[in-house]
Amino acid sequence: MTEGIGDAWRRASQRIARLDARLLLEQVCGCTHVDLIAHPERKLLAAEASQFDVLVERRAVGEPLAYLVGSAFFYGLEFSVSPAVLIPRPDTEVLVEQAKKRAQTYAAPRIVDLGTGSGIVAIVLARLCPSALLTAVDVSVAALDVARRNATRYGAQIRFLPGDWYAPLDAERFDLIVSNPPYVADGDPHLLQNGLPFEPQQALTDGTRDGMACIRSIIEGAHPHLLPGGCLLIEHGYDQAVKVRELLKAAGFSDVDSWRDSAAIERVSGGCLP
Ligand code: GLN
């Protein structure tokens, strides 16, 4: 005989955070928080009980909750995620905010999101700027599948292209290039913490000592893909703003600036062509 959902929740809460236990239980049983409180005696089916035990164990060894429930929130919206994509970070909201500001100065801005992952940046921009023409690129076909699913869910019209940074864009030019590339330095101890070992390493680190290789490629390759007056906005690591601004200036960008995330860390830098 399996236990009731109330007992299962209590037992799992001794192994993992109470909130995580609740969300996993709701996922497995298709029940709500109210059910857990009002009907704690409801029995789990045997299959639910064993599935729940497996998920609790996976969470206990550090697998991110987002992968276990298959979704995460960004900018107030729920997105599908899988281990093929990074879990959305609130840090990335500043990239969206700055992109929105620039996009709103155009009637129908042409925007490309390089390394779209789960598609969150492109999809939120599509919702904030309904007239924008959006393209999203990722080298990972598995990531593009997740991004397409998310775009469909929100009715976002986005052209998805597989490939490495600018490679699939031929000679096309845009008003705005946005990117949240891999920028964590190889060997950064953060890569071993907070569930990062479960995330796609190619989305987190470029494998270089300063984590700047992808950022450099994106900045140095931007010019032929920007329309006159076009802008590039790029997310980067907590200690990379100065270097990113230098690279932007060296590549001929003006109005080079950086913007802080909610933790007051310079998280996004950008500039525009004259
Ligand atoms: N900000 C993320 C982290 O610190 C990294 C995201 C990225 O590499 N683009 O985990």
Boltz pocket constraint, residues with backbone or C-beta under 6 A from the ligand:
constraints:
  - pocket:
      binder: B
      contacts: [[A, 89], [A, 91], [A, 180], [A, 181], [A, 182], [A, 183], [A, 184], [A, 190], [A, 196], [A, 203], [A, 204], [A, 205], [A, 235]]
      max_distance: 6.0
